[in-house]
Amino acid sequence: MTPDEQHTPPVAFLDSQEITTTECRRCGTEVSGVNGRYACGICGWANHWSEGHNELPTADQDVDADRAAGPAMEKAAGRKK
């Protein structure tokens, strides 16, 4: 984060999060997730990211995008550090 970026207080971020529960589509285990995005710890099933209840941030809005991408992804995207 750069000095001129606005820091979102943790409480404000959590206000938009909702813990949701459903049945795993593969094995039937009850699974919980955040905003309709699930992953089953028993069989490994995960629903598609687009099935969530809200939109995900764009890459420009994701403050961790560069750290998560790593050197291989940056090279593939044509970015240099």
N, C-alpha and C positions, 0 to 999 in steps of 0.2 A: 504494500500500500504506500502510495506517495503522500507527502504532507498535504497536498491540496485535495485529496480524496476525502469524501465524507465517510466517517466511520458509523456503521449502523449499530446501535446498541443491541446487545444480545436479546434483550426482552422484546424489542420491536421485531426482530427476526422470528422469534418463537411464536409471536402472535399469529403469524401466517401458517404455522405448522399444525397439522391435525393427525393424531395417531388413529389409523383406520385398521380394521380387521376383516379378513375374508378367509375362504377355504382355498387351500392350495389346489390348483387345477390338475396337478399330476398325482399327488398321493392323498389328498383330502385333509391334511393336517391344518389346523387353524393357524394362520400366520397374521402378524401385525406388520404394518408399514407406516410410512409417513406420506400423507396426501395421496393415498391410493397407489403407491408404488411398493411392491412386495417382492420378497425373496424368501424361499423356503429353506431353512437350515437342515431339513431332513433329506430331501431329494435333490435340492439344487435348483428347482424351478424358480424363475423370476418372470414377472410380467413385463411387457414392453414399456419403455419409458413414456411413450405417448399415451398410455392408459391412465396416467395419473390425473388427479383432480385439478391441477393447476399447471401453468406453463413453467418450464424450466428456464433459468436465466440463459441469455445468449453468451457466447464465448467472451464478448466484450464486457459483459456484466459480471463474469465469473472471476473473482479476484485471485483464485487459485489456479486458473487455467494454465499459465506458464509453468508453474511448479509441477502440476499433475502431468503435463504433456511430456516432459523430459526431453533430452537431446534428440532422440530418434524421431519423435513427433514434430519437433521444431524443424528438423532437417527436411522431413517430408512436406511440411507446410511452407518451406522456403524461408523460414525465419532464422536469423542468426542472433546470437547473444553478443 
